[in-house]
């Protein structure tokens, strides 16, 4: 990372004044070990947020999708330092509630950099958006039109259409809850216009952690049909296309970027007045956080090793409840094997990882290969930034409030 960008992040509201470790030639593993040995007296779980990785993802987005403005989906991970870094790097924000809007404007983010991307809003939240000047939101029903026309008539609208059925999303399909059906598009466009509201564009979302990047093309094609419907009705030209989220960093994003560019060229060619935006969440949050958890208990049954962690399904590992396996962990045997803490070259055993609560559902991982570990050793999980702390509970009295985030760059 160049010096200017590093200073930009260090001076960002929400980061300035916080302790940020400059890794230089030191590895992340070395830094995690130093935290455990020198700082973690209570052995609470903790996160590492890599600000340099955030900047790298933003650079990659700008390089591959320069025509699309990212609006980070705050629901994915609302860590204040992550929001501050993204704001400083020029990212905008997708908010779904009063609290999320407040979290970004408190960092000095202008309200015109926020889309209130919740198709069904509580009245008090909508009033708040109106009061602070957030003037772009989504809708997919006549009832929402009535609400907006009464409480925020100056707000521009994006009609959310139902996402494509072929997205192969790993999470519950968003189309089961949100999005206008094809036969509902024209009546909703007309109803909004008749209510004196401006429909500025179309919005869709293919689903969180999609495994089919080609679904972006079918969704963009459906959006073009909706744009044509507005033209047929004689409504003012729409100027915004919101392609939602569903991205993961890496090969999926690389392939999706090519497909999106091609689809935009095919369905929206030579349209200089069109603004294309997106709502990436997982893309920016997932890979930049690393979680360290402490082993608080152990049981041996035959060849199986069973370990209890101080974080679990009701904390950072909600993904397990949806049938999605967490990333593979790395052992840090800083209590039982200080001379070889990463257990390099050691034999492994079939192991099960449990969370700390008294619920049998709280099982993080089964049949994973781990070296022999003991109570007070640690496990490190990469790629733990998406829908982890954002979805944690206080079940059984285990709270994410004790989970501290260390910053590195």
N, C-alpha and C positions, 0 to 999 in steps of 0.2 A: 504494500500500500504506500502511495506517495505521501510525503510529509504534509502537504496541504490538506488532503482528504482526511488524514489522521487528526489534524488539528481541528478540522471542521466538526468531526465527531466528538472530540474531547471538549469542545466549546459549546456543544448543543445543549439547549435548555432541557433539563431532565437527565443529563449526563454530567455536565460541568459541576465540579465539586465532589463527584463520587470517585472512589478509588478504582482506577483502571490499570490492570497489569499489562505492560508492554512485553509481549513474549520474546521478541527478537529471535534469538537462536534457541530459546528454551521450548521444549515441547509441551503440549497441553497436558499430557500424562504427568510430566514432572511437576507442573503447577498444581494439578489436582492432588498429587502426593504431598506437596508442601502445605496445602490447605489442611489436609487431614492430619498431618503430623504437628502442625503449628497453631491451627486455628480452631479446629472442630472438637472442642472439649466435650460438648453434649452429643456428638456423633449424629447430629440431625442430617437428613438428606439435603443436598444442595445442588444448584445448577451453575454451569459456566456458560455465559453468553459471549460469543465471539463476534465482536463488532466489525472486525476486518472481513469476516465471512458475509456479514450483512451487506457491506459495501460491494463485495465481489458479486453477490447475487443481483444487486441493483445494476451494476455495470453490465452483467450478462443480459439482463432484461432489456436495457437500453440498446444493446448491440443487436439482439435478435428480434425484438419487437419495438423498434423505435417509433412506430406510428401509433402505439397504444399506451395510454397513460395508466399506470398501475394505481389502484386504490386499495391499499392493504386492508384485508378483512380482520378488524380488531378482535372479533370473537375467537379467532384461532389462538392468539396469545396476546394478552394485553399488558405484558411486562412494560413498565414505563420507559426503561432504557431502550428496549427494542423500538417502541413507538418514537422515541426521541431520535434515534439513529435514522430511522426511515424518514422522518420529517425533515431532518437536516439534509438528507440525500435527495430530497425533492419528491418523495413518494406522497400520494394523497391517501385518503382513508375511507373505507366502507364501514359505517357504524350501523348498529341495529337497535340502539337504545339510548336513552338520555345519558346513562353512565358512560357509555362508549364515546358519545359525542363530547362529553365533558373531559374525558381522559385525553383527547387529542387537542381540543382548543385550549386546554390549560397549559399546553406546551407552546402556545403561541401560533398554532396552526390556524390559518384563515378559514372561516366557515365555508367559503367557496371551494375548498379542497376536500370537502366531505360530501359523500352521497349517503343519505339515510336509506339504506338498502334493506328495509324490512317491509314486505308487502302488507303487513297488518300491524298497525301501530297503536299503542295505548294513547288515549287522548292527552294525558298529562305529558307524555314524551313528545307528542306531536306539537303541543303548545310550546314546549321548551325549544324544539328545533326552530319554530317560528321566531321565538324571542331572540335567539342567538344568531339567526340569519343563515341557517342551513336550508337551502332552497331547492334541493333536488332530492326526490324520493321515488320509490317504486310502489306499484299497486297492481292488483290482479282481480279486483271485484268492484261491483257497483257500490257496495257499502263503504268501501275505502274512499271512493270518490266523494260520497256524501260527507264523510268525516273531514277529508282534506279541504273541501270547498267551504266548510264551516269554520275550521280552525286554522288553516294555513293556505288561504286562497292565492297567495303570491308564489306558492311552490310549483316548480316545474315537475312534470311526472315522466317516469319511464314505465311503460307497460311491461310487466314481467310475463313472459310467455313460458309455457310448460317446456321443461328441458327434454332433450331427445331420449328415447328409450334405450339407445344403444351405448350409453356412456360406460357401462360396466363399472360403476362406482363401487368402491369397497364399503362405503357407508350407506345408510338408508337413503334411497333415492329421493332427492329434493322434489322431484315432480309429483310425488305422492301427497305433498302438502302445498306447494307453491306453483303458480303459473297458470295463465289463461289458456284454455283449450283453443284450437284453431277457430272453431265456430263462435267463440266468445270475443275474438279480437275486435271485429268491426263494431259490435254493440258497445263494447267498453270504450273504444276510441270515440265513438259518437257521444256516449254518455258524459265522458270527461269534457268534451268540447261544449256540449250543451250546458254544463255546469260552470262554464267560464274558466276552466282550467286549461293550461297549456301542456300537451303531451309532447315532450321534447325528443323522445326516442323509445327504443325497445331494449329490454334486458332479458338475459337468460342465464342459467347456471347448469352446467352439465353434471354436477355432483362432485362431492369431495373425494379426492384421491381416485379420480377416474383412471381406468386402465386402457381406455380407447380414445386416443387423441383425434381420431377421425370424426368423433361425435361433434367436435367443434364445427366441422364443415356443415353437417346437417342442421345444426342449430343456427348458424349464420344464414343458411338458405331459408330457414323458417322465418328468420328476422326480416329478410328481404321481402317475403310475402306480406308481413305485417306492415312494413314501410309502404308497399304498394297499396295496401288497403287504405291507409291514411290518405294517400294521393287520390284514390278513387272516391273517397268521401269528400274531397275538396278541403281537407284540413291543412293548416299551415305546414310547410315542409318540416319533417323531423330531422334533427341534426346530431343525435347521440345514439351510438350503439354500445351497449354494455355487454361484453362477452363473459362476464362472471369469473368464476375461479375453476378449481379442479386440478390445478397444476401441481406437479411435484418437480423438484429440482433434479437435473440430470438428463438422462436420455429421453424421458417422457416430454420434458419441456422443449428439448431440441427438436423433436419430431412435431410436437404440437405447434411450435412457432412457424415451421414451414407450411403446415396445413392451414393455419389461420391466415397467413399472408396470402396464400394461393386463393383461399375462399373469399377474402376481402376483395381481392383483385377481380375475381369472377362475378361476385354479386353486388359489389359496391365500387365499380371502377370510376375513375375520373370524377370523384366527388370531394372537392377540396373543402366543402362546408361540413363534412362529416367528421365528428370527433369520436374516436373509438376509445373506450375505457375498459378496464378489467378489474376484478376483485380477487387477486391472489392472496391466499392466507398461508397455506402449508408451504408454498414455494419459498416464502421469505422466512418462515419461522422454524420449520422442521429441523433443518440440518445445522442451525447456528447455536443450538442449545445441547449441552451434555449434562446428564444427570448422574450424580454419585449417591449411592445408597449404602447404608450400613447393614451388615448381617447381625441381627439381634437374637437369633436362635438357630439351632441345628438339631436334626434327628437323622439317624442312619437306620435304614431297613434293608437288610441284605446288601445288594450292590447299589441301591438307590440312596443318594444323599438329598436330604430335604433341608432347605434353608428358609428362614423367615427374614424378610427385609423390613426396614422402617418406612417403606413407601409401597403402595400397591394399587389395586384396581380402583379403589375409592379415592385414590390420590392421583398420581401421575399416569397410571396405566389403564385409563378408561378404555383404550383401544381393545383390550382383551375382552371386555364385555360385548364387543361387536364382532368377535371372532377373528380379530386381527392380531397377529403375533407381534410383540414388541421387538425392537432390534436386538441383535446379539450383544451380550455384555462382555466386559473385560474384567478379569479378576485383579484386585489390588490387595494382596495378602500382607498388609502393612502391620498386622498384629502377629500373625502366625509364621510369616516367612519374610522377615525384613530384608534378608540378603538377596532374595529373588522375588520382589513384590508382584511382578507381572506373571509369575509362575511359569516362565519360559522353559519349555522342555519337560515340564512335569506331566505325568499321566493324568488323564481325565476320567470322570465318572458321570454316569447318568444322574442328572440332578433336577429337582423341582424347586421352584421359587414361589414362596407364599408372601402375601402382604401382611401387614401387622394387625388387621382387624379380626374379629371373632366370626366373620361370615365365611362360609366354605367357598363362596364364589370368589373370594379374594385370593386367587391363584394367578400369579404373574406369568409363569412359564413352566412347561412340563418337558421332561426328557431332553434337557439341554446338557451339553457336555461342559463340565467345569472341573478344574483341578480341586484337590482336597482343600477346603476352606474351613475356617473356624469363626466362632462368634467374635465380633469386632473387626473382622476383615471387611472389605468393601467391594462393591461391584459398580462399574462405570458403564452407563448406557449412552451411546451417541444418538443423534437424530431424535431428540425427545422434546422438541419445541412446539409441536402442533397438537392442539387439543389435549394438553397434559395438565398443567396447573390451571388452565382456564376452565377445566371441567371437574376439578377436584372438589371433594366434599369434606364435611367435618364428622363423618360417620364414626361412631365409637370414640369420638374425642380426638381423632387424629386430624390435625389441621395443616393445611399448606402454609399457614401463617409463619411457621417455623422454618420454612424452606427459603434459604437465602440464595440470591443470585450474584455471583462474582462476575466481574466484567474483564475481558481481555481484548487486546487489539494487536 
